[in-house]
């Protein structure tokens, strides 16, 4: 795995434990650098769209200069804890949230975070309000305009 990572074909996001306020040494999450190669090797499946979208958001955060981690909070996962210039933003990524159970699953971990840093959900499909309980809901095109503002 480290050889593939050193060849920049794969990147690992360490897990950040909100409760212990520390980086965990186990279970990093891997993201593939070339989604076309991934689709070629694993086959293209429309059911993977959410994973592909999360992968793209991860690499965009890295491109923008963020240090990116995966958050762990009492058994829940925050897709990204992005840190830059002393600031932080918590990001959930969802293909769509038309289903109320999906919406609650995406929002719940962000509601559990008890600090004032921005929290948002980037949603690829669908039309939603722009805010749920102080958590911004953004489309991919608006994502980086909203991030730290």
NUKEMAR-21854 format. One line per 8 residues: their letters; for each residue x, y, z of N, C-alpha, C, CB. Coordinates in Angstrom, 2 decimals, always signed. Glycine has a CB too. Layout:
! NUKEMAR-21854
A) X:Y:Z:X:Y:Z:X:Y:Z:X:Y:Z; ...
! end
This chain:
! NUKEMAR-21854
XXXXXXXX) +0.83:-1.19:+0.00:+0.00:+0.00:+0.00:+0.87:+1.25:+0.00:-0.94:+0.00:+1.21; +1.94:+1.26:+0.78:+2.78:+2.47:+0.82:+3.45:+2.73:-0.52:+3.85:+2.34:+1.92; +3.77:+1.68:-1.29:+4.35:+1.87:-2.62:+3.34:+2.53:-3.56:+4.82:+0.51:-3.21; +2.10:+2.13:-3.48:+1.05:+2.73:-4.30:+0.82:+4.18:-3.87:-0.26:+1.92:-4.19; +0.90:+4.41:-2.57:+0.75:+5.78:-2.05:+1.94:+6.65:-2.48:+0.64:+5.76:-0.50; +3.16:+6.12:-2.43:+4.35:+6.87:-2.85:+4.33:+7.18:-4.34:+5.61:+6.10:-2.51; +3.64:+6.36:-5.13:+3.50:+6.59:-6.57:+2.35:+7.56:-6.87:+3.28:+5.25:-7.30; +1.73:+8.11:-5.83:+0.62:+9.06:-5.95:-0.60:+8.48:-6.67:+1.09:+10.30:-6.69
XXXXXXXX) -0.78:+7.17:-6.53:-1.96:+6.53:-7.10:-3.08:+6.43:-6.07:-1.61:+5.13:-7.63; -2.70:+6.61:-4.82:-3.61:+6.45:-3.70:-3.20:+7.43:-2.61:-3.62:+4.98:-3.17; -4.16:+7.96:-1.89:-3.86:+8.84:-0.77:-4.65:+8.36:+0.44:-4.21:+10.33:-1.11; -4.04:+8.51:+1.60:-4.69:+8.07:+2.84:-5.07:+9.27:+3.70:-3.77:+7.12:+3.63; -6.27:+9.22:+4.22:-6.73:+10.23:+5.17:-6.76:+9.57:+6.54:-8.15:+10.80:+4.77; -6.00:+10.14:+7.46:-5.99:+9.60:+8.83:-7.31:+9.92:+9.51:-4.81:+10.17:+9.64; -7.63:+9.15:+10.50:-8.86:+9.37:+11.25:-8.58:+10.28:+12.45:-9.47:+8.02:+11.72; -9.45:+11.26:+12.63:-9.36:+12.19:+13.74:-10.46:+11.87:+14.74:-9.46:+13.68:+13.26
XXXXXXXX) -10.06:+11.61:+15.98:-11.02:+11.28:+17.04:-11.41:+12.57:+17.76:-10.41:+10.25:+18.03; -12.66:+12.99:+17.60:-13.14:+14.21:+18.25:-13.12:+14.09:+19.76:-14.54:+14.54:+17.77; -13.47:+12.91:+20.26:-13.55:+12.71:+21.72:-12.17:+12.86:+22.36:-14.14:+11.32:+22.04; -11.16:+12.19:+21.80:-9.82:+12.27:+22.36:-8.98:+13.39:+21.78:-9.11:+10.97:+22.16; -9.53:+14.10:+20.79:-8.83:+15.19:+20.09:-7.44:+14.76:+19.63:-8.73:+16.41:+21.00; -7.40:+13.61:+18.96:-6.11:+13.07:+18.50:-6.30:+12.31:+17.20:-5.48:+12.17:+19.56; -5.19:+12.17:+16.48:-5.20:+11.37:+15.26:-5.12:+9.90:+15.66:-4.02:+11.76:+14.30; -5.92:+9.07:+15.04:-5.88:+7.64:+15.31:-4.87:+6.99:+14.38:-7.28:+7.01:+15.14
XXXXXXXX) -4.21:+5.98:+14.86:-3.19:+5.30:+14.06:-3.77:+4.15:+13.24:-2.09:+4.78:+14.97; -5.03:+3.84:+13.45:-5.63:+2.70:+12.75:-6.70:+3.15:+11.76:-6.23:+1.72:+13.75; -6.98:+2.28:+10.82:-8.07:+2.44:+9.86:-8.08:+3.75:+9.08:-9.34:+2.30:+10.56; -6.97:+4.10:+8.42:-7.05:+5.28:+7.55:-8.00:+4.98:+6.39:-5.64:+5.70:+7.02; -8.51:+6.00:+5.78:-9.41:+5.82:+4.64:-8.63:+6.16:+3.38:-10.70:+6.70:+4.77; -8.73:+5.30:+2.36:-7.96:+5.49:+1.13:-8.82:+6.10:+0.03:-7.37:+4.17:+0.66; -8.18:+6.97:-0.74:-8.82:+7.61:-1.89:-7.93:+7.42:-3.10:-9.10:+9.12:-1.62; -8.54:+7.03:-4.22:-7.82:+6.74:-5.45:-7.61:+8.03:-6.25:-8.58:+5.69:-6.30
XXXXXXXX) -6.39:+8.24:-6.74:-6.07:+9.47:-7.46:-6.70:+9.52:-8.84:-4.57:+9.62:-7.59; -6.86:+8.40:-9.50:-7.37:+8.37:-10.87:-8.67:+7.57:-10.90:-6.32:+7.75:-11.85; -9.79:+8.28:-10.93:-11.09:+7.60:-10.91:-11.34:+6.80:-12.19:-12.20:+8.61:-10.72; -10.78:+7.24:-13.29:-10.91:+6.49:-14.54:-10.24:+5.13:-14.43:-10.32:+7.27:-15.69; -9.06:+5.10:-13.83:-8.35:+3.83:-13.63:-9.13:+2.94:-12.67:-6.92:+4.08:-13.09; -9.69:+3.53:-11.64:-10.50:+2.77:-10.69:-11.68:+2.13:-11.41:-10.99:+3.67:-9.55; -12.38:+2.91:-12.22:-13.53:+2.38:-12.95:-13.10:+1.30:-13.93:-14.25:+3.51:-13.70; -11.95:+1.47:-14.55:-11.45:+0.47:-15.49:-11.16:-0.85:-14.77:-10.18:+0.99:-16.20
XXXXXXXX) -10.48:-0.77:-13.64:-10.07:-1.98:-12.91:-11.25:-2.64:-12.18:-8.98:-1.63:-11.92; -12.09:-1.83:-11.55:-13.17:-2.38:-10.74:-14.49:-2.46:-11.49:-13.35:-1.55:-9.50; -14.56:-1.84:-12.65:-15.82:-1.80:-13.39:-16.63:-0.60:-12.95:-16.62:-3.09:-13.18; -17.33:-0.02:-13.88:-18.16:+1.15:-13.57:-19.52:+0.69:-13.09:-18.30:+2.07:-14.80; -19.92:+1.20:-11.93:-21.24:+0.88:-11.38:-21.91:+2.17:-10.96:-21.12:-0.11:-10.17; -23.14:+2.37:-11.38:-23.85:+3.60:-11.02:-24.07:+3.68:-9.51:-25.20:+3.67:-11.75; -24.04:+2.57:-8.82:-24.22:+2.58:-7.37:-23.01:+3.15:-6.65:-24.51:+1.17:-6.87; -21.89:+3.31:-7.34:-20.68:+3.87:-6.73:-20.59:+5.39:-6.82:-19.46:+3.27:-7.39
XXXXXXXX) -21.60:+6.05:-7.36:-21.52:+7.48:-7.59:-21.21:+8.27:-6.32:-22.81:+7.96:-8.19; -21.80:+7.90:-5.19:-21.52:+8.59:-3.93:-20.06:+8.48:-3.53:-22.40:+8.02:-2.83; -19.48:+7.29:-3.70:-18.06:+7.09:-3.36:-17.16:+7.88:-4.30:-17.71:+5.60:-3.42; -17.50:+7.89:-5.58:-16.71:+8.64:-6.54:-16.78:+10.14:-6.25:-17.20:+8.36:-7.97; -17.95:+10.61:-5.88:-18.13:+12.02:-5.55:-17.33:+12.38:-4.30:-19.62:+12.35:-5.36; -17.38:+11.53:-3.28:-16.59:+11.77:-2.06:-15.10:+11.81:-2.39:-16.88:+10.66:-1.00; -14.67:+10.92:-3.23:-13.27:+10.87:-3.66:-12.86:+12.20:-4.32:-13.04:+9.69:-4.63; -13.72:+12.70:-5.20:-13.43:+13.96:-5.90:-13.36:+15.14:-4.93:-14.49:+14.22:-6.98
XXXXXXXX) -14.27:+15.19:-3.95:-14.25:+16.27:-2.97:-12.97:+16.20:-2.13:-15.50:+16.20:-2.05; -12.56:+15.00:-1.76:-11.31:+14.82:-1.00:-10.13:+15.43:-1.74:-11.06:+13.32:-0.72; -9.99:+15.07:-3.01:-8.84:+15.58:-3.77:-8.94:+17.08:-4.04:-8.72:+14.83:-5.10; -10.14:+17.61:-4.14:-10.29:+19.06:-4.31:-9.84:+19.78:-3.05:-11.75:+19.43:-4.65; -10.19:+19.24:-1.88:-9.72:+19.84:-0.62:-8.19:+19.82:-0.56:-10.31:+19.09:+0.60; -7.58:+18.71:-0.93:-6.12:+18.65:-0.95:-5.54:+19.67:-1.92:-5.65:+17.23:-1.33; -6.14:+19.78:-3.10:-5.69:+20.74:-4.11:-5.76:+22.17:-3.59:-6.54:+20.60:-5.37; -6.77:+22.47:-2.80:-6.94:+23.80:-2.24:-6.02:+24.05:-1.04:-8.38:+24.00:-1.82
XXXXXXXX) -5.19:+23.07:-0.68:-4.21:+23.26:+0.38:-4.64:+22.85:+1.77:-3.82:+24.66:+0.42; -5.72:+22.13:+1.88:-6.19:+21.68:+3.19:-5.47:+20.41:+3.62:-7.70:+21.45:+3.17; -5.29:+20.27:+4.89:-4.88:+19.00:+5.51:-6.20:+18.30:+5.79:-3.98:+19.20:+6.86; -6.39:+17.10:+5.25:-7.70:+16.47:+5.29:-7.66:+15.17:+6.11:-8.20:+16.18:+3.86; -8.60:+15.07:+7.03:-8.74:+13.88:+7.87:-10.19:+13.41:+7.82:-8.30:+14.17:+9.34; -10.41:+12.20:+8.26:-11.76:+11.66:+8.41:-12.08:+11.71:+9.89:-11.88:+10.19:+7.83; -13.21:+12.31:+10.24:-13.56:+12.47:+11.64:-14.31:+11.28:+12.20:-14.38:+13.70:+11.83; -14.02:+10.95:+13.46:-14.72:+9.87:+14.16:-15.28:+10.45:+15.44:-13.76:+8.65:+14.46
XXXXXXXX) -16.60:+10.30:+15.60:-17.26:+10.88:+16.75:-18.32:+9.91:+17.27:-17.90:+12.24:+16.40; -17.98:+9.20:+18.35:-18.91:+8.27:+18.98:-19.56:+7.32:+17.98:-19.99:+9.04:+19.71; -18.78:+6.67:+17.16:-19.30:+5.70:+16.22:-19.84:+6.31:+14.93:-20.36:+4.92:+16.86; -19.89:+7.62:+14.86:-20.33:+8.29:+13.63:-19.09:+8.76:+12.89:-21.30:+9.49:+13.94; -19.24:+8.95:+11.57:-18.12:+9.42:+10.77:-18.45:+10.77:+10.15:-17.77:+8.39:+9.67; -17.52:+11.69:+10.27:-17.58:+12.96:+9.55:-16.67:+12.75:+8.36:-17.15:+14.22:+10.45; -17.21:+12.89:+7.15:-16.43:+12.58:+5.96:-15.07:+13.28:+5.96:-17.21:+12.95:+4.71; -15.07:+14.60:+6.21:-13.80:+15.33:+6.18:-13.72:+16.38:+7.26:-13.62:+15.99:+4.83
XXXXXXXX) -12.57:+16.40:+7.92:-12.16:+17.48:+8.79:-11.02:+18.15:+8.03:-11.72:+16.98:+10.27; -11.29:+19.33:+7.46:-10.32:+20.01:+6.61:-9.73:+21.19:+7.38:-10.98:+20.48:+5.27; -8.40:+21.22:+7.48:-7.71:+22.23:+8.29:-6.77:+23.04:+7.40:-6.92:+21.56:+9.45; -6.84:+24.37:+7.58:-5.97:+25.25:+6.79:-5.87:+26.60:+7.50:-6.52:+25.43:+5.34; -4.66:+27.10:+7.63:-4.42:+28.43:+8.20:-5.12:+28.64:+9.55:-4.88:+29.50:+7.22; -5.09:+27.65:+10.40:-5.70:+27.76:+11.72:-7.21:+27.62:+11.71:-5.35:+29.07:+12.31; -7.81:+27.53:+10.54:-9.25:+27.33:+10.42:-9.57:+25.88:+10.19:-9.83:+28.19:+9.31; -10.83:+25.58:+10.30:-11.27:+24.20:+10.13:-12.67:+24.22:+9.54:-11.25:+23.43:+11.49
XXXXXXXX) -12.98:+23.26:+8.73:-14.33:+23.08:+8.21:-14.65:+21.60:+8.22:-14.48:+23.69:+6.77; -15.88:+21.29:+8.61:-16.34:+19.91:+8.65:-17.25:+19.69:+7.44:-17.08:+19.58:+10.00; -16.98:+18.63:+6.69:-17.68:+18.42:+5.43:-18.24:+17.00:+5.36:-16.75:+18.69:+4.25; -19.53:+16.91:+5.06:-20.16:+15.66:+4.71:-20.40:+15.71:+3.21:-21.49:+15.42:+5.51; -20.32:+14.57:+2.55:-20.54:+14.49:+1.11:-21.65:+13.48:+0.86:-19.22:+14.09:+0.36; -22.62:+13.88:+0.04:-23.74:+12.99:-0.25:-24.12:+13.09:-1.72:-24.95:+13.31:+0.65; -24.43:+11.97:-2.32:-24.89:+11.97:-3.70:-26.23:+12.68:-3.79:-24.99:+10.52:-4.25; -27.14:+12.37:-2.88:-28.41:+13.11:-2.77:-28.98:+12.88:-1.37:-29.44:+12.65:-3.87
XXXXXXXX) -29.90:+13.74:-0.97:-30.51:+13.62:+0.35:-32.03:+13.69:+0.26:-29.99:+14.72:+1.28; -32.60:+13.20:-0.82:-34.06:+13.25:-0.97:-34.76:+12.38:+0.06:-34.46:+12.82:-2.37; -34.13:+11.30:+0.47:-34.68:+10.41:+1.48:-34.40:+11.01:+2.86:-34.07:+8.98:+1.36; -35.42:+11.09:+3.71:-35.25:+11.71:+5.03:-34.25:+10.95:+5.90:-36.60:+11.79:+5.75; -34.17:+9.62:+5.77:-33.20:+8.88:+6.58:-31.76:+9.18:+6.12:-33.47:+7.35:+6.49; -31.56:+9.37:+4.82:-30.23:+9.74:+4.32:-29.87:+11.13:+4.82:-30.19:+9.70:+2.77; -30.82:+12.05:+4.76:-30.58:+13.42:+5.22:-30.18:+13.42:+6.70:-31.84:+14.28:+5.01; -30.90:+12.67:+7.52:-30.58:+12.61:+8.95:-29.22:+11.95:+9.18:-31.67:+11.84:+9.71
XXXXXXXX) -28.90:+10.90:+8.44:-27.60:+10.23:+8.57:-26.45:+11.18:+8.25:-27.54:+8.99:+7.65; -26.62:+12.03:+7.25:-25.57:+12.97:+6.87:-25.45:+14.14:+7.84:-25.82:+13.50:+5.48; -26.56:+14.61:+8.37:-26.58:+15.77:+9.25:-26.18:+15.43:+10.69:-27.96:+16.40:+9.23; -26.57:+14.25:+11.17:-26.37:+13.87:+12.58:-24.93:+14.02:+13.09:-26.80:+12.45:+12.78; -23.91:+13.54:+12.36:-22.55:+13.70:+12.89:-22.15:+15.18:+13.01:-21.55:+12.98:+11.99; -22.59:+16.00:+12.09:-22.24:+17.43:+12.16:-22.94:+18.11:+13.33:-22.61:+18.13:+10.84; -24.17:+17.72:+13.62:-24.89:+18.28:+14.77:-24.20:+17.93:+16.08:-26.34:+17.77:+14.79; -23.50:+16.81:+16.12:-22.84:+16.34:+17.35:-21.56:+17.10:+17.66:-22.54:+14.87:+17.24
XXXXXXXX) -21.02:+17.82:+16.70:-19.77:+18.56:+16.91:-20.09:+19.86:+17.65:-19.05:+18.86:+15.56; -19.42:+20.07:+18.76:-19.72:+21.20:+19.64:-18.69:+22.33:+19.56:-19.82:+20.72:+21.06; -18.38:+22.78:+18.36:-17.53:+23.96:+18.25:-18.12:+24.88:+17.18:-16.06:+23.56:+17.90; -17.50:+26.02:+16.97:-18.07:+27.05:+16.08:-17.53:+27.01:+14.66:-17.83:+28.41:+16.67; -16.71:+26.03:+14.32:-16.20:+25.97:+12.95:-17.34:+25.64:+11.98:-15.07:+24.90:+12.84; -17.22:+26.10:+10.73:-18.28:+25.85:+9.74:-18.51:+24.36:+9.50:-17.92:+26.54:+8.42; -19.78:+24.04:+9.28:-20.18:+22.67:+8.98:-21.03:+22.71:+7.72:-20.97:+22.03:+10.18; -20.79:+21.75:+6.82:-21.57:+21.74:+5.59:-21.72:+20.36:+5.01:-20.95:+22.65:+4.58
XXXXXXXX) -22.74:+20.23:+4.18:-22.97:+19.01:+3.41:-22.92:+19.41:+1.94:-24.34:+18.32:+3.79; -22.07:+18.75:+1.18:-22.00:+18.97:-0.27:-22.85:+17.88:-0.90:-20.50:+18.95:-0.81; -23.87:+18.29:-1.64:-24.83:+17.36:-2.24:-24.76:+17.48:-3.75:-26.27:+17.62:-1.72; -24.55:+16.35:-4.41:-24.40:+16.34:-5.87:-25.72:+16.53:-6.60:-23.76:+15.05:-6.31; -26.77:+15.87:-6.16:-28.06:+15.91:-6.85:-29.17:+16.39:-5.94:-28.41:+14.54:-7.42; -30.19:+16.98:-6.53:-31.37:+17.37:-5.79:-31.38:+18.85:-5.46:-31.48:+16.58:-4.52; -32.51:+19.28:-4.94:-32.69:+20.68:-4.56:-33.09:+20.71:-3.09:-33.77:+21.38:-5.46; -32.38:+21.50:-2.32:-32.59:+21.54:-0.87:-32.49:+22.98:-0.41:-31.55:+20.65:-0.12
XXXXXXXX) -32.90:+23.22:+0.80:-32.67:+24.53:+1.40:-31.18:+24.74:+1.58:-33.41:+24.66:+2.76; -30.78:+25.93:+1.92:-29.35:+26.23:+2.05:-28.82:+26.03:+3.46:-29.09:+27.64:+1.61; -29.71:+25.70:+4.41:-29.29:+25.60:+5.80:-30.22:+24.65:+6.55:-29.28:+26.98:+6.46; -29.61:+23.75:+7.32:-30.38:+22.89:+8.23:-29.71:+23.00:+9.59:-30.44:+21.39:+7.71; -30.38:+23.66:+10.54:-29.86:+23.83:+11.90:-28.44:+24.40:+11.91:-29.87:+22.49:+12.64; -28.16:+25.39:+11.06:-26.85:+26.02:+11.03:-25.82:+25.30:+10.18:-26.32:+26.14:+12.40; -26.20:+24.20:+9.57:-25.31:+23.44:+8.69:-25.65:+23.82:+7.25:-25.45:+21.88:+8.92; -24.66:+24.33:+6.52:-24.89:+24.76:+5.15:-25.04:+23.55:+4.23:-23.75:+25.66:+4.66
XXXXXXXX) -25.97:+23.67:+3.31:-26.18:+22.65:+2.29:-25.77:+23.31:+0.97:-27.69:+22.12:+2.25; -24.77:+22.75:+0.31:-24.25:+23.39:-0.91:-24.13:+22.39:-2.05:-22.88:+24.02:-0.64; -24.23:+22.92:-3.25:-23.98:+22.16:-4.47:-22.48:+22.18:-4.72:-24.79:+22.74:-5.70; -21.95:+21.25:-5.49:-20.50:+21.22:-5.74:-19.95:+22.53:-6.28:-20.18:+20.11:-6.71; -20.66:+23.20:-7.18:-20.16:+24.44:-7.76:-20.00:+25.54:-6.72:-21.09:+24.91:-8.86; -20.80:+25.51:-5.66:-20.75:+26.54:-4.62:-19.85:+26.16:-3.45:-22.14:+26.82:-4.10; -19.35:+24.95:-3.45:-18.62:+24.41:-2.31:-17.48:+25.30:-1.85:-18.09:+23.05:-2.64; -16.59:+25.69:-2.74:-15.41:+26.43:-2.30:-15.69:+27.92:-2.10:-14.30:+26.26:-3.29
XXXXX) -16.81:+28.40:-2.59:-17.20:+29.78:-2.29:-17.68:+29.88:-0.85:-18.30:+30.25:-3.26; -18.28:+28.82:-0.34:-18.88:+28.82:+1.00:-17.95:+28.34:+2.10:-20.09:+27.95:+0.99; -16.89:+27.67:+1.77:-16.12:+26.88:+2.71:-15.75:+27.57:+4.01:-14.89:+26.43:+2.06; -15.04:+28.65:+3.94:-14.56:+29.26:+5.17:-15.32:+30.54:+5.52:-13.08:+29.56:+5.06; -16.30:+30.89:+4.72:-17.04:+32.14:+4.94:-18.13:+31.93:+5.87:-17.57:+32.70:+3.67
! end
